[in-house]
Amino acid sequence: MAHSLSAQKRVRQNIKRRALNRWRKRDLHDALVEYDEAILHASVEDAQKQLTDLYKLIDRTAAKGVIHRKTADRKKSRLAARLNAKAATA
């Protein structure tokens, strides 16, 4: 247990930040699962609209430091590739 006041404050801040980061990561995960469902069952236009919203969420999550920016770029690239594959088969 932290003894100094500043160390106690850091513990409190870390708890708050961890909770917020977990919420942001969970929100991103839920959006990715929803996009997967759209790729499987929705039209290409609906998936395209969802992809633009997902790009914004991924960029915002990376900007907050929850995920690395290169991880965000990789996710966006793979999501676009999945959409392009669906569009090619449709």
N, CA, C and O atoms as CSV, one atom per row, in Angstrom:
chain,resi,resn,atom,element,x,y,z
A,1,MET,N,N,0.838,-1.181,0.000
A,1,MET,CA,C,0.000,0.000,0.000
A,1,MET,C,C,0.879,1.238,0.000
A,1,MET,O,O,1.905,1.298,0.678
A,2,ALA,N,N,0.451,2.225,-0.778
A,2,ALA,CA,C,1.207,3.470,-0.871
A,2,ALA,C,C,1.069,4.264,0.422
A,2,ALA,O,O,0.000,4.302,1.033
A,3,HIS,N,N,2.156,4.891,0.825
A,3,HIS,CA,C,2.144,5.638,2.081
A,3,HIS,C,C,2.084,7.138,1.860
A,3,HIS,O,O,1.379,7.841,2.584
A,4,SER,N,N,2.811,7.640,0.870
A,4,SER,CA,C,2.810,9.093,0.676
A,4,SER,C,C,1.510,9.533,0.004
A,4,SER,O,O,0.838,8.741,-0.656
A,5,LEU,N,N,1.178,10.774,0.180
A,5,LEU,CA,C,-0.057,11.308,-0.399
A,5,LEU,C,C,-0.032,11.262,-1.916
A,5,LEU,O,O,-1.035,10.946,-2.556
A,6,SER,N,N,1.118,11.579,-2.484
A,6,SER,CA,C,1.215,11.583,-3.941
A,6,SER,C,C,1.089,10.160,-4.495
A,6,SER,O,O,0.487,9.956,-5.549
A,7,ALA,N,N,1.648,9.190,-3.795
A,7,ALA,CA,C,1.533,7.799,-4.245
A,7,ALA,C,C,0.090,7.315,-4.122
A,7,ALA,O,O,-0.388,6.564,-4.973
A,8,GLN,N,N,-0.602,7.739,-3.072
A,8,GLN,CA,C,-2.018,7.371,-2.924
A,8,GLN,C,C,-2.860,7.982,-4.049
A,8,GLN,O,O,-3.774,7.346,-4.574
A,9,LYS,N,N,-2.536,9.211,-4.401
A,9,LYS,CA,C,-3.259,9.871,-5.488
A,9,LYS,C,C,-2.999,9.143,-6.810
A,9,LYS,O,O,-3.922,8.954,-7.602
A,10,ARG,N,N,-1.768,8.740,-7.048
A,10,ARG,CA,C,-1.442,8.009,-8.271
A,10,ARG,C,C,-2.225,6.702,-8.341
A,10,ARG,O,O,-2.677,6.311,-9.418
A,11,VAL,N,N,-2.391,6.028,-7.220
A,11,VAL,CA,C,-3.171,4.790,-7.198
A,11,VAL,C,C,-4.610,5.071,-7.594
A,11,VAL,O,O,-5.202,4.329,-8.377
A,12,ARG,N,N,-5.177,6.152,-7.046
A,12,ARG,CA,C,-6.556,6.518,-7.402
A,12,ARG,C,C,-6.686,6.853,-8.881
A,12,ARG,O,O,-7.641,6.439,-9.539
A,13,GLN,N,N,-5.716,7.609,-9.402
A,13,GLN,CA,C,-5.754,7.978,-10.814
A,13,GLN,C,C,-5.625,6.748,-11.708
A,13,GLN,O,O,-6.308,6.634,-12.725
A,14,ASN,N,N,-4.750,5.837,-11.321
A,14,ASN,CA,C,-4.549,4.627,-12.122
A,14,ASN,C,C,-5.810,3.779,-12.173
A,14,ASN,O,O,-6.122,3.187,-13.206
A,15,ILE,N,N,-6.527,3.719,-11.072
A,15,ILE,CA,C,-7.772,2.946,-11.036
A,15,ILE,C,C,-8.796,3.564,-11.988
A,15,ILE,O,O,-9.458,2.851,-12.743
A,16,LYS,N,N,-8.923,4.876,-11.950
A,16,LYS,CA,C,-9.875,5.557,-12.831
A,16,LYS,C,C,-9.493,5.382,-14.298
A,16,LYS,O,O,-10.344,5.099,-15.141
A,17,ARG,N,N,-8.218,5.552,-14.591
A,17,ARG,CA,C,-7.762,5.455,-15.981
A,17,ARG,C,C,-7.906,4.035,-16.505
A,17,ARG,O,O,-8.256,3.832,-17.667
A,18,ARG,N,N,-7.640,3.056,-15.657
A,18,ARG,CA,C,-7.777,1.666,-16.083
A,18,ARG,C,C,-9.224,1.350,-16.413
A,18,ARG,O,O,-9.508,0.677,-17.404
A,19,ALA,N,N,-10.134,1.831,-15.592
A,19,ALA,CA,C,-11.553,1.601,-15.843
A,19,ALA,C,C,-11.990,2.251,-17.150
A,19,ALA,O,O,-12.739,1.657,-17.925
A,20,LEU,N,N,-11.523,3.463,-17.389
A,20,LEU,CA,C,-11.886,4.159,-18.618
A,20,LEU,C,C,-11.293,3.483,-19.845
A,20,LEU,O,O,-11.960,3.369,-20.874
A,21,ASN,N,N,-10.047,3.035,-19.745
A,21,ASN,CA,C,-9.412,2.340,-20.869
A,21,ASN,C,C,-10.095,1.007,-21.156
A,21,ASN,O,O,-10.258,0.618,-22.312
A,22,ARG,N,N,-10.487,0.316,-20.101
A,22,ARG,CA,C,-11.198,-0.953,-20.302
A,22,ARG,C,C,-12.538,-0.714,-20.980
A,22,ARG,O,O,-12.959,-1.506,-21.823
A,23,TRP,N,N,-13.218,0.385,-20.612
A,23,TRP,CA,C,-14.493,0.721,-21.242
A,23,TRP,C,C,-14.289,1.022,-22.725
A,23,TRP,O,O,-15.061,0.569,-23.570
A,24,ARG,N,N,-13.249,1.786,-23.032
A,24,ARG,CA,C,-12.980,2.127,-24.432
A,24,ARG,C,C,-12.629,0.890,-25.244
A,24,ARG,O,O,-13.077,0.753,-26.382
A,25,LYS,N,N,-11.845,-0.001,-24.684
A,25,LYS,CA,C,-11.463,-1.212,-25.398
A,25,LYS,C,C,-12.669,-2.128,-25.594
A,25,LYS,O,O,-12.808,-2.760,-26.642
A,26,ARG,N,N,-13.536,-2.200,-24.594
A,26,ARG,CA,C,-14.748,-3.013,-24.702
A,26,ARG,C,C,-15.686,-2.432,-25.764
A,26,ARG,O,O,-16.301,-3.176,-26.528
A,27,ASP,N,N,-15.791,-1.116,-25.807
A,27,ASP,CA,C,-16.618,-0.441,-26.807
A,27,ASP,C,C,-16.101,-0.742,-28.210
A,27,ASP,O,O,-16.888,-0.991,-29.123
A,28,LEU,N,N,-14.784,-0.721,-28.383
A,28,LEU,CA,C,-14.183,-1.046,-29.670
A,28,LEU,C,C,-14.455,-2.496,-30.041
A,28,LEU,O,O,-14.795,-2.794,-31.186
A,29,HIS,N,N,-14.309,-3.388,-29.089
A,29,HIS,CA,C,-14.556,-4.801,-29.338
A,29,HIS,C,C,-16.000,-5.047,-29.765
A,29,HIS,O,O,-16.254,-5.801,-30.704
A,30,ASP,N,N,-16.934,-4.417,-29.082
A,30,ASP,CA,C,-18.348,-4.570,-29.435
A,30,ASP,C,C,-18.624,-4.059,-30.841
A,30,ASP,O,O,-19.402,-4.664,-31.579
A,31,ALA,N,N,-17.996,-2.957,-31.217
A,31,ALA,CA,C,-18.185,-2.410,-32.555
A,31,ALA,C,C,-17.594,-3.336,-33.609
A,31,ALA,O,O,-18.154,-3.474,-34.696
A,32,LEU,N,N,-16.465,-3.972,-33.297
A,32,LEU,CA,C,-15.869,-4.920,-34.236
A,32,LEU,C,C,-16.756,-6.140,-34.432
A,32,LEU,O,O,-16.892,-6.638,-35.549
A,33,VAL,N,N,-17.351,-6.618,-33.364
A,33,VAL,CA,C,-18.259,-7.772,-33.467
A,33,VAL,C,C,-19.490,-7.398,-34.284
A,33,VAL,O,O,-19.972,-8.192,-35.093
A,34,GLU,N,N,-19.991,-6.194,-34.070
A,34,GLU,CA,C,-21.148,-5.726,-34.836
A,34,GLU,C,C,-20.806,-5.605,-36.322
A,34,GLU,O,O,-21.639,-5.904,-37.178
A,35,TYR,N,N,-19.595,-5.172,-36.625
A,35,TYR,CA,C,-19.148,-5.082,-38.013
A,35,TYR,C,C,-19.031,-6.477,-38.633
A,35,TYR,O,O,-19.383,-6.671,-39.797
A,36,ASP,N,N,-18.542,-7.437,-37.863
A,36,ASP,CA,C,-18.461,-8.813,-38.351
A,36,ASP,C,C,-19.836,-9.334,-38.745
A,36,ASP,O,O,-19.982,-10.006,-39.766
A,37,GLU,N,N,-20.835,-9.025,-37.940
A,37,GLU,CA,C,-22.205,-9.433,-38.261
A,37,GLU,C,C,-22.694,-8.735,-39.534
A,37,GLU,O,O,-23.387,-9.340,-40.351
A,38,ALA,N,N,-22.335,-7.484,-39.693
A,38,ALA,CA,C,-22.741,-6.746,-40.887
A,38,ALA,C,C,-22.083,-7.337,-42.131
A,38,ALA,O,O,-22.713,-7.425,-43.185
A,39,ILE,N,N,-20.832,-7.738,-42.013
A,39,ILE,CA,C,-20.139,-8.352,-43.145
A,39,ILE,C,C,-20.836,-9.660,-43.535
A,39,ILE,O,O,-20.971,-9.965,-44.720
A,40,LEU,N,N,-21.269,-10.415,-42.552
A,40,LEU,CA,C,-21.894,-11.708,-42.846
A,40,LEU,C,C,-23.313,-11.572,-43.363
A,40,LEU,O,O,-23.705,-12.295,-44.279
A,41,HIS,N,N,-24.091,-10.663,-42.797
A,41,HIS,CA,C,-25.529,-10.680,-43.055
A,41,HIS,C,C,-26.075,-9.437,-43.749
A,41,HIS,O,O,-27.145,-9.510,-44.352
A,42,ALA,N,N,-25.389,-8.308,-43.689
A,42,ALA,CA,C,-25.936,-7.065,-44.234
A,42,ALA,C,C,-25.419,-6.843,-45.657
A,42,ALA,O,O,-24.575,-7.590,-46.153
A,43,SER,N,N,-25.942,-5.809,-46.293
A,43,SER,CA,C,-25.496,-5.474,-47.642
A,43,SER,C,C,-24.136,-4.786,-47.582
A,43,SER,O,O,-23.672,-4.377,-46.518
A,44,VAL,N,N,-23.516,-4.669,-48.744
A,44,VAL,CA,C,-22.200,-4.045,-48.818
A,44,VAL,C,C,-22.299,-2.563,-48.448
A,44,VAL,O,O,-21.391,-2.023,-47.817
A,45,GLU,N,N,-23.388,-1.905,-48.834
A,45,GLU,CA,C,-23.541,-0.481,-48.524
A,45,GLU,C,C,-23.662,-0.250,-47.015
A,45,GLU,O,O,-23.087,0.697,-46.477
A,46,ASP,N,N,-24.412,-1.121,-46.339
A,46,ASP,CA,C,-24.540,-1.001,-44.885
A,46,ASP,C,C,-23.199,-1.240,-44.193
A,46,ASP,O,O,-22.841,-0.542,-43.245
A,47,ALA,N,N,-22.475,-2.229,-44.680
A,47,ALA,CA,C,-21.165,-2.522,-44.100
A,47,ALA,C,C,-20.191,-1.372,-44.347
A,47,ALA,O,O,-19.367,-1.057,-43.489
A,48,GLN,N,N,-20.288,-0.752,-45.513
A,48,GLN,CA,C,-19.418,0.385,-45.819
A,48,GLN,C,C,-19.697,1.557,-44.881
A,48,GLN,O,O,-18.771,2.210,-44.400
A,49,LYS,N,N,-20.968,1.815,-44.629
A,49,LYS,CA,C,-21.332,2.899,-43.712
A,49,LYS,C,C,-20.836,2.601,-42.294
A,49,LYS,O,O,-20.361,3.488,-41.586
A,50,GLN,N,N,-20.957,1.352,-41.907
A,50,GLN,CA,C,-20.499,0.955,-40.577
A,50,GLN,C,C,-18.977,1.034,-40.483
A,50,GLN,O,O,-18.429,1.343,-39.425
A,51,LEU,N,N,-18.302,0.752,-41.591
A,51,LEU,CA,C,-16.843,0.795,-41.591
A,51,LEU,C,C,-16.328,2.205,-41.348
A,51,LEU,O,O,-15.343,2.384,-40.632
A,52,THR,N,N,-16.974,3.208,-41.930
A,52,THR,CA,C,-16.523,4.576,-41.706
A,52,THR,C,C,-16.687,4.982,-40.239
A,52,THR,O,O,-15.834,5.676,-39.686
A,53,ASP,N,N,-17.776,4.551,-39.617
A,53,ASP,CA,C,-17.954,4.830,-38.189
A,53,ASP,C,C,-16.913,4.087,-37.359
A,53,ASP,O,O,-16.410,4.604,-36.362
A,54,LEU,N,N,-16.602,2.876,-37.783
A,54,LEU,CA,C,-15.616,2.069,-37.068
A,54,LEU,C,C,-14.218,2.668,-37.198
A,54,LEU,O,O,-13.439,2.632,-36.246
A,55,TYR,N,N,-13.895,3.216,-38.366
A,55,TYR,CA,C,-12.616,3.908,-38.537
A,55,TYR,C,C,-12.477,5.039,-37.524
A,55,TYR,O,O,-11.426,5.207,-36.904
A,56,LYS,N,N,-13.535,5.801,-37.365
A,56,LYS,CA,C,-13.505,6.923,-36.430
A,56,LYS,C,C,-13.278,6.432,-35.000
A,56,LYS,O,O,-12.503,7.025,-34.249
A,57,LEU,N,N,-13.951,5.359,-34.635
A,57,LEU,CA,C,-13.794,4.807,-33.293
A,57,LEU,C,C,-12.382,4.271,-33.073
A,57,LEU,O,O,-11.797,4.479,-32.010
A,58,ILE,N,N,-11.838,3.588,-34.064
A,58,ILE,CA,C,-10.483,3.043,-33.949
A,58,ILE,C,C,-9.474,4.179,-33.813
A,58,ILE,O,O,-8.570,4.112,-32.979
A,59,ASP,N,N,-9.624,5.216,-34.627
A,59,ASP,CA,C,-8.690,6.348,-34.548
A,59,ASP,C,C,-8.772,7.047,-33.204
A,59,ASP,O,O,-7.751,7.438,-32.639
A,60,ARG,N,N,-9.983,7.206,-32.690
A,60,ARG,CA,C,-10.158,7.862,-31.391
A,60,ARG,C,C,-9.544,7.011,-30.274
A,60,ARG,O,O,-8.933,7.545,-29.349
A,61,THR,N,N,-9.708,5.697,-30.364
A,61,THR,CA,C,-9.136,4.804,-29.361
A,61,THR,C,C,-7.611,4.856,-29.402
A,61,THR,O,O,-6.961,4.850,-28.357
A,62,ALA,N,N,-7.047,4.908,-30.593
A,62,ALA,CA,C,-5.592,5.002,-30.720
A,62,ALA,C,C,-5.083,6.354,-30.237
A,62,ALA,O,O,-4.011,6.435,-29.638
A,63,ALA,N,N,-5.837,7.409,-30.490
A,63,ALA,CA,C,-5.413,8.743,-30.060
A,63,ALA,C,C,-5.376,8.846,-28.541
A,63,ALA,O,O,-4.549,9.571,-27.987
A,64,LYS,N,N,-6.260,8.130,-27.872
A,64,LYS,CA,C,-6.282,8.132,-26.411
A,64,LYS,C,C,-5.187,7.261,-25.817
A,64,LYS,O,O,-4.952,7.302,-24.610
A,65,GLY,N,N,-4.510,6.468,-26.652
A,65,GLY,CA,C,-3.422,5.631,-26.169
A,65,GLY,C,C,-3.867,4.275,-25.657
A,65,GLY,O,O,-3.081,3.558,-25.037
A,66,VAL,N,N,-5.109,3.916,-25.905
A,66,VAL,CA,C,-5.602,2.621,-25.434
A,66,VAL,C,C,-5.006,1.506,-26.286
A,66,VAL,O,O,-4.627,0.456,-25.767
A,67,ILE,N,N,-4.925,1.738,-27.601
A,67,ILE,CA,C,-4.239,0.809,-28.490
A,67,ILE,C,C,-3.161,1.594,-29.232
A,67,ILE,O,O,-3.242,2.817,-29.347
A,68,HIS,N,N,-2.174,0.899,-29.723
A,68,HIS,CA,C,-1.080,1.528,-30.443
A,68,HIS,C,C,-1.569,1.984,-31.814
A,68,HIS,O,O,-2.476,1.377,-32.384
A,69,ARG,N,N,-0.977,3.041,-32.342
A,69,ARG,CA,C,-1.444,3.587,-33.618
A,69,ARG,C,C,-1.207,2.619,-34.768
A,69,ARG,O,O,-1.982,2.596,-35.724
A,70,LYS,N,N,-0.153,1.824,-34.689
A,70,LYS,CA,C,0.087,0.848,-35.761
A,70,LYS,C,C,-0.887,-0.322,-35.652
A,70,LYS,O,O,-1.254,-0.919,-36.664
A,71,THR,N,N,-1.301,-0.647,-34.447
A,71,THR,CA,C,-2.342,-1.647,-34.274
A,71,THR,C,C,-3.645,-1.152,-34.884
A,71,THR,O,O,-4.372,-1.916,-35.519
A,72,ALA,N,N,-3.933,0.117,-34.691
A,72,ALA,CA,C,-5.137,0.714,-35.269
A,72,ALA,C,C,-5.075,0.666,-36.792
A,72,ALA,O,O,-6.062,0.319,-37.441
A,73,ASP,N,N,-3.929,1.008,-37.363
A,73,ASP,CA,C,-3.774,0.969,-38.817
A,73,ASP,C,C,-3.940,-0.449,-39.353
A,73,ASP,O,O,-4.562,-0.657,-40.394
A,74,ARG,N,N,-3.389,-1.406,-38.648
A,74,ARG,CA,C,-3.503,-2.808,-39.072
A,74,ARG,C,C,-4.954,-3.276,-39.031
A,74,ARG,O,O,-5.420,-3.957,-39.944
A,75,LYS,N,N,-5.661,-2.906,-37.969
A,75,LYS,CA,C,-7.077,-3.278,-37.862
A,75,LYS,C,C,-7.884,-2.666,-39.001
A,75,LYS,O,O,-8.713,-3.344,-39.608
A,76,LYS,N,N,-7.649,-1.389,-39.293
A,76,LYS,CA,C,-8.389,-0.720,-40.355
A,76,LYS,C,C,-8.109,-1.377,-41.705
A,76,LYS,O,O,-9.021,-1.551,-42.514
A,77,SER,N,N,-6.862,-1.738,-41.945
A,77,SER,CA,C,-6.498,-2.373,-43.204
A,77,SER,C,C,-7.195,-3.725,-43.361
A,77,SER,O,O,-7.703,-4.047,-44.435
A,78,ARG,N,N,-7.214,-4.494,-42.309
A,78,ARG,CA,C,-7.843,-5.816,-42.382
A,78,ARG,C,C,-9.361,-5.720,-42.518
A,78,ARG,O,O,-9.976,-6.541,-43.198
A,79,LEU,N,N,-9.962,-4.728,-41.878
A,79,LEU,CA,C,-11.404,-4.536,-42.007
A,79,LEU,C,C,-11.764,-4.134,-43.437
A,79,LEU,O,O,-12.759,-4.606,-43.987
A,80,ALA,N,N,-10.953,-3.262,-44.035
A,80,ALA,CA,C,-11.200,-2.850,-45.412
A,80,ALA,C,C,-11.021,-4.025,-46.368
A,80,ALA,O,O,-11.769,-4.159,-47.337
A,81,ALA,N,N,-10.044,-4.867,-46.103
A,81,ALA,CA,C,-9.822,-6.030,-46.961
A,81,ALA,C,C,-11.016,-6.983,-46.906
A,81,ALA,O,O,-11.402,-7.564,-47.920
A,82,ARG,N,N,-11.589,-7.139,-45.725
A,82,ARG,CA,C,-12.771,-8.003,-45.610
A,82,ARG,C,C,-13.956,-7.431,-46.371
A,82,ARG,O,O,-14.709,-8.171,-47.003
A,83,LEU,N,N,-14.120,-6.122,-46.312
A,83,LEU,CA,C,-15.207,-5.490,-47.046
A,83,LEU,C,C,-14.990,-5.618,-48.547
A,83,LEU,O,O,-15.930,-5.894,-49.293
A,84,ASN,N,N,-13.756,-5.419,-48.989
A,84,ASN,CA,C,-13.455,-5.545,-50.415
A,84,ASN,C,C,-13.680,-6.965,-50.910
A,84,ASN,O,O,-14.141,-7.167,-52.034
A,85,ALA,N,N,-13.362,-7.939,-50.085
A,85,ALA,CA,C,-13.599,-9.343,-50.467
A,85,ALA,C,C,-15.089,-9.613,-50.595
A,85,ALA,O,O,-15.516,-10.318,-51.510
A,86,LYS,N,N,-15.878,-9.062,-49.693
A,86,LYS,CA,C,-17.338,-9.246,-49.776
A,86,LYS,C,C,-17.891,-8.553,-51.009
A,86,LYS,O,O,-18.761,-9.092,-51.693
A,87,ALA,N,N,-17.389,-7.357,-51.293
A,87,ALA,CA,C,-17.864,-6.617,-52.462
A,87,ALA,C,C,-17.508,-7.347,-53.749
A,87,ALA,O,O,-18.267,-7.312,-54.718
A,88,ALA,N,N,-16.356,-8.006,-53.761
A,88,ALA,CA,C,-15.935,-8.738,-54.970
A,88,ALA,C,C,-16.818,-9.958,-55.220
A,88,ALA,O,O,-17.076,-10.323,-56.367
A,89,THR,N,N,-17.274,-10.577,-54.149
A,89,THR,CA,C,-18.127,-11.769,-54.315
A,89,THR,C,C,-19.569,-11.392,-54.587
A,89,THR,O,O,-20.324,-12.197,-55.132
A,90,ALA,N,N,-19.963,-10.188,-54.219
A,90,ALA,CA,C,-21.375,-9.770,-54.394
A,90,ALA,C,C,-21.668,-9.300,-55.804
A,90,ALA,O,O,-22.799,-8.919,-56.105
